[in-house]
Amino acid sequence: MICLPSCATRVVARPNHVTVVKTPPKHYKTVKVRGQRYYKWNGNHYRKANCGYVVVHL
């Protein structure tokens, strides 16, 4: 019997819930953090996704 180590090199943990906003409000701000574009309103940072805007924690 040959035992080989797993080929998995990266494990991604999914959050329990994801907040998605379809359209941003009129007063949002565009900010750049480490070269990436984020949208900020209500004290949260959002990232554009196919389904709308998703809350991210920086």
Short mmCIF file of the C-alpha atoms (twelve columns), coordinates in Angstrom:
data_MODEL
# 
_entry.id   MODEL 
# 
loop_
_atom_site.group_PDB 
_atom_site.id 
_atom_site.type_symbol 
_atom_site.label_atom_id 
_atom_site.label_alt_id 
_atom_site.label_comp_id 
_atom_site.label_asym_id 
_atom_site.label_seq_id 
_atom_site.Cartn_x 
_atom_site.Cartn_y 
_atom_site.Cartn_z 
_atom_site.pdbx_PDB_model_num 
ATOM 1  C CA . MET A 1  0.000   0.000  0.000   1 
ATOM 2  C CA . ILE A 2  1.364   3.410  -0.988  1 
ATOM 3  C CA . CYS A 3  0.413   6.512  0.990   1 
ATOM 4  C CA . LEU A 4  0.694   9.756  -0.948  1 
ATOM 5  C CA . PRO A 5  0.227   13.215 0.511   1 
ATOM 6  C CA . SER A 6  -2.753  15.237 -0.568  1 
ATOM 7  C CA . CYS A 7  -2.401  17.381 -3.697  1 
ATOM 8  C CA . ALA A 8  -4.383  20.226 -2.138  1 
ATOM 9  C CA . THR A 9  -2.186  23.279 -1.786  1 
ATOM 10 C CA . ARG A 10 -4.821  25.878 -0.926  1 
ATOM 11 C CA . VAL A 11 -7.910  25.754 1.258   1 
ATOM 12 C CA . VAL A 12 -10.527 28.475 0.858   1 
ATOM 13 C CA . ALA A 13 -12.976 29.087 3.697   1 
ATOM 14 C CA . ARG A 14 -16.356 30.438 2.637   1 
ATOM 15 C CA . PRO A 15 -18.169 32.894 4.931   1 
ATOM 16 C CA . ASN A 16 -21.469 31.865 6.473   1 
ATOM 17 C CA . HIS A 17 -23.330 34.738 4.835   1 
ATOM 18 C CA . VAL A 18 -22.583 37.202 2.074   1 
ATOM 19 C CA . THR A 19 -24.164 40.640 1.800   1 
ATOM 20 C CA . VAL A 20 -24.987 41.590 -1.796  1 
ATOM 21 C CA . VAL A 21 -26.307 44.989 -2.863  1 
ATOM 22 C CA . LYS A 22 -27.770 45.254 -6.372  1 
ATOM 23 C CA . THR A 23 -27.176 48.988 -6.904  1 
ATOM 24 C CA . PRO A 24 -25.054 51.430 -4.902  1 
ATOM 25 C CA . PRO A 25 -26.586 54.594 -3.443  1 
ATOM 26 C CA . LYS A 26 -25.948 57.965 -5.063  1 
ATOM 27 C CA . HIS A 27 -23.473 59.075 -2.375  1 
ATOM 28 C CA . TYR A 28 -20.920 56.226 -2.652  1 
ATOM 29 C CA . LYS A 29 -17.177 56.922 -2.961  1 
ATOM 30 C CA . THR A 30 -14.629 55.086 -5.100  1 
ATOM 31 C CA . VAL A 31 -11.406 54.294 -3.210  1 
ATOM 32 C CA . LYS A 32 -8.236  52.409 -4.122  1 
ATOM 33 C CA . VAL A 33 -6.644  50.075 -1.590  1 
ATOM 34 C CA . ARG A 34 -3.397  48.326 -2.576  1 
ATOM 35 C CA . GLY A 35 -4.151  49.006 -6.243  1 
ATOM 36 C CA . GLN A 36 -7.663  47.512 -6.135  1 
ATOM 37 C CA . ARG A 37 -10.851 49.536 -6.653  1 
ATOM 38 C CA . TYR A 38 -13.460 49.435 -3.891  1 
ATOM 39 C CA . TYR A 39 -16.693 51.320 -3.347  1 
ATOM 40 C CA . LYS A 40 -17.455 52.786 0.085   1 
ATOM 41 C CA . TRP A 41 -20.729 53.806 1.697   1 
ATOM 42 C CA . ASN A 42 -22.321 53.376 5.122   1 
ATOM 43 C CA . GLY A 43 -18.860 52.695 6.586   1 
ATOM 44 C CA . ASN A 44 -18.406 49.477 4.566   1 
ATOM 45 C CA . HIS A 45 -16.215 48.636 1.584   1 
ATOM 46 C CA . TYR A 46 -17.790 46.840 -1.372  1 
ATOM 47 C CA . ARG A 47 -16.363 45.147 -4.425  1 
ATOM 48 C CA . LYS A 48 -18.171 44.861 -7.752  1 
ATOM 49 C CA . ALA A 49 -19.292 41.334 -8.632  1 
ATOM 50 C CA . ASN A 50 -21.494 39.795 -11.316 1 
ATOM 51 C CA . CYS A 51 -24.495 39.791 -8.963  1 
ATOM 52 C CA . GLY A 52 -24.023 43.355 -7.660  1 
ATOM 53 C CA . TYR A 53 -21.742 44.727 -4.926  1 
ATOM 54 C CA . VAL A 54 -20.366 42.437 -2.209  1 
ATOM 55 C CA . VAL A 55 -19.196 43.579 1.243   1 
ATOM 56 C CA . VAL A 56 -15.472 42.977 1.847   1 
ATOM 57 C CA . HIS A 57 -13.465 43.329 5.042   1 
ATOM 58 C CA . LEU A 58 -10.149 45.104 4.547   1 
# 
